[in-house]
Amino acid sequence: MSAKKWIIFLTFVVVFAVLGGYLYQKRTAVAAPSERDTITVQRADFPIMVDGAGTLEAARSYSIGPPSISNMRRFRLSRMIEEGTQVEEGDFLAEFDGAEISQRLRDVAANFQQVQEELRKKRSDFDIQVRQERLALEQAISDLEKLENKLSAQIGLESAIVIEETRISRDMASARAETQRQKIRHLEESTQLDLQISRSNEEHYQSILDDLLDALDSLKVRAPVNGVVVYQRDWNNEPREIGSNVFALDSVMQIPDLSTLRVKVWVDEVDAGKIEIGQEAMIQVEALQGRTFTGKVVDLSSILRQATYDRPQKVAEAIVSLDSIEPEVMRPGMSARVRVLVGKYSDAIVIPLASINERTGRSFVQVWDPVVQVWNWREIELLMNDGVAAVVREGLEVQERIKAKPDAA
């Protein structure tokens, strides 16, 4: 064999040796999976969850509107706190225009002042008149006493005619004194009645004044509890604005009691029968990413209703309590996702959904064969999955090893 042929032969030998080593290394790498790429089949308890969408709401909320004022049916909104403001009990919320009450207050105050002046004048006139009548009574009593003394002095000294004349004069003086006393009593009684009527009028206007002052003060509405301001929408889904006319029974805003926050959940009809009061739940508030709260189902509607006007699917309404509430960050109306624990598979074989290869409605996994050192495809039967993990009915045994991410079929 020539030298040239030997060189070509040796070249082929080296190439085949390198190729063989590469293929052996590749097969060895496939045949010796790492712990990171495999999953050891184990048994575990698998919770059965029902998902639902919901929103936070307050179990107790206070409606804020115009105050109840006699003879007032319509109010004009003159000031209002911004929506979403955190308030404490006693803080300012809204104010309604008080022009009408102020005008009524001025009118009543004028009448009240007039009644007071009339009462003072009546008292003054009464005092003067009584004083004059009492002076007249004193004069009548003085005249009577003089005649009494005169009559006593005439007895036995004057003639019977003179004595009789004096006696008649005395009797007339006594009658005048008694008449004066009756006049004073009548004057006092009639004047007291008149004064009582005037005092009653005074009290009447005083009461009206007090009511109007209270009404004027009540036009400034304050928070009954701690909470957050939520504007009330009208039939057109529009909030009230400054200058809006509001009727007596209208609601301008709501103050939800944040300590009573809970979750209203809508559960699809197919899952509604699985929900029961007392079941535990996990809540994720979309505005509070990364946070999970716990709670329980506390109420469940007995009837189904259409989810929305454009979504014919039927839903049931459930109320889920919160084991812990954070009023500083939670607000009514926040969207939430709720998962209710409705049961569990005990001691079941559970594997990640990512380790399963789906083909034409059938499920397969790659199982490591330690004897021949290869991955084999095996069909398995699933009970259910939750989008992350699956429960295997048949096809796998405990301690078998499967590929975490199967190869493409």
Secondary structure as GFF3:
##gff-version 3
##sequence-region A 1 409
A	DSSP	alpha_helix	3	31	.	.	.	ID=ss1
A	DSSP	three_ten_helix	35	37	.	.	.	ID=ss2
A	DSSP	beta_strand	38	40	.	.	.	ID=ss3
A	DSSP	beta_strand	43	58	.	.	.	ID=ss4
A	DSSP	beta_strand	61	64	.	.	.	ID=ss5
A	DSSP	beta_strand	74	80	.	.	.	ID=ss6
A	DSSP	beta_strand	86	87	.	.	.	ID=ss7
A	DSSP	beta_strand	92	96	.	.	.	ID=ss8
A	DSSP	alpha_helix	99	154	.	.	.	ID=ss9
A	DSSP	alpha_helix	160	218	.	.	.	ID=ss10
A	DSSP	beta_strand	220	222	.	.	.	ID=ss11
A	DSSP	beta_strand	227	228	.	.	.	ID=ss12
A	DSSP	beta_strand	230	231	.	.	.	ID=ss13
A	DSSP	beta_strand	245	247	.	.	.	ID=ss14
A	DSSP	beta_strand	253	256	.	.	.	ID=ss15
A	DSSP	three_ten_helix	258	260	.	.	.	ID=ss16
A	DSSP	beta_strand	261	268	.	.	.	ID=ss17
A	DSSP	alpha_helix	269	272	.	.	.	ID=ss18
A	DSSP	beta_strand	280	285	.	.	.	ID=ss19
A	DSSP	beta_strand	293	300	.	.	.	ID=ss20
A	DSSP	beta_strand	305	308	.	.	.	ID=ss21
A	DSSP	beta_strand	311	322	.	.	.	ID=ss22
A	DSSP	beta_strand	335	352	.	.	.	ID=ss23
A	DSSP	three_ten_helix	353	355	.	.	.	ID=ss24
A	DSSP	beta_strand	357	359	.	.	.	ID=ss25
A	DSSP	beta_strand	362	369	.	.	.	ID=ss26
A	DSSP	beta_strand	374	385	.	.	.	ID=ss27
A	DSSP	beta_strand	389	394	.	.	.	ID=ss28
A	DSSP	beta_strand	401	403	.	.	.	ID=ss29
###
